[in-house]
Amino acid sequence: MTVLNVAQVVTRKPHCCWGCGRRFPAGSSLQRVTDVEHGQFSRLYWCDVCREILAKYHHGDGFEMGDLKDEDPDWEAIRERLEGETP
């Protein structure tokens, strides 16, 4: 995989975070990663919670959408610290 661009953006449309699978409304601040692998372009969006988990751990084997929330025991505690009590 080759990363072409990483940018913090304010979305114009709703998007799902790849790490946790939560849907964020238009106007949300998310990290957008554009990459290419095997000739296929993709654009993924990451929330602050999942970005912190990615920075904390090495996920070299890859993962599917929602895996960070489902499999990381620290995800909810980090979400509460960054976003408050309300899910």
C-alpha positions as CSV (number, residue, x, y, z in Angstrom):
1,M,0.0,0.0,0.0
2,T,1.2,3.5,-0.8
3,V,-0.2,6.4,1.1
4,L,-0.8,9.3,-1.2
5,N,-2.2,11.9,1.1
6,V,-3.1,12.4,4.8
7,A,-5.2,15.4,5.8
8,Q,-7.4,16.6,8.7
9,V,-10.6,17.6,7.1
10,V,-14.1,19.0,7.9
11,T,-16.4,16.6,6.0
12,R,-19.0,17.8,3.5
13,K,-20.9,14.5,3.6
14,P,-21.4,11.9,6.3
15,H,-18.6,9.4,6.6
16,C,-17.8,6.3,8.7
17,C,-14.6,5.9,10.6
18,W,-12.7,2.9,9.4
19,G,-11.4,2.0,12.9
20,C,-14.6,2.0,14.8
21,G,-17.3,2.0,12.1
22,R,-19.2,4.9,13.7
23,R,-21.0,7.2,11.3
24,F,-20.1,10.9,11.6
25,P,-22.4,13.6,10.1
26,A,-21.3,16.2,7.6
27,G,-19.3,18.9,9.3
28,S,-17.2,16.5,11.4
29,S,-13.5,16.8,11.8
30,L,-11.9,13.5,10.6
31,Q,-8.5,12.5,9.3
32,R,-8.7,11.5,5.6
33,V,-6.2,9.0,4.2
34,T,-5.9,8.4,0.5
35,D,-3.9,5.4,-0.7
36,V,-3.4,3.0,-3.5
37,E,-2.9,-0.7,-3.4
38,H,-2.7,-3.1,-6.3
39,G,-3.9,-0.3,-8.6
40,Q,-7.0,0.4,-6.5
41,F,-7.4,3.8,-4.9
42,S,-9.2,4.1,-1.5
43,R,-10.0,6.9,0.9
44,L,-10.5,6.1,4.5
45,Y,-11.6,8.4,7.4
46,W,-10.4,8.1,11.0
47,C,-11.9,9.7,14.1
48,D,-9.6,11.0,16.9
49,V,-10.2,8.0,19.1
50,C,-9.1,5.5,16.5
51,R,-6.2,7.7,15.5
52,E,-4.9,7.7,19.1
53,I,-5.2,3.9,19.2
54,L,-3.4,3.6,15.9
55,A,-0.6,5.8,17.3
56,K,-0.4,3.7,20.5
57,Y,-0.2,0.2,18.8
58,H,1.3,-1.3,15.7
59,H,-1.4,-2.8,13.5
60,G,1.0,-4.2,10.8
61,D,-1.3,-7.0,9.8
62,G,-4.2,-4.8,8.9
63,F,-7.8,-5.0,10.1
64,E,-11.3,-4.6,8.9
65,M,-13.7,-1.7,9.5
66,G,-14.8,-1.5,13.1
67,D,-12.1,-3.8,14.5
68,L,-10.4,-1.2,16.7
69,K,-13.6,-0.5,18.6
70,D,-14.5,-4.2,18.8
71,E,-11.1,-5.6,19.7
72,D,-9.3,-2.9,21.7
73,P,-10.0,-2.9,25.4
74,D,-8.9,0.8,25.7
75,W,-11.2,2.1,23.0
76,E,-14.1,3.1,25.2
77,A,-11.9,4.7,27.9
78,I,-10.1,6.8,25.2
79,R,-13.5,7.8,23.6
80,E,-14.8,8.9,27.0
81,R,-11.6,11.0,27.6
82,L,-11.7,12.6,24.2
83,E,-15.5,12.9,23.6
84,G,-17.1,12.8,27.0
85,E,-19.6,10.4,28.5
86,T,-22.2,10.4,25.8
87,P,-21.6,7.8,23.0
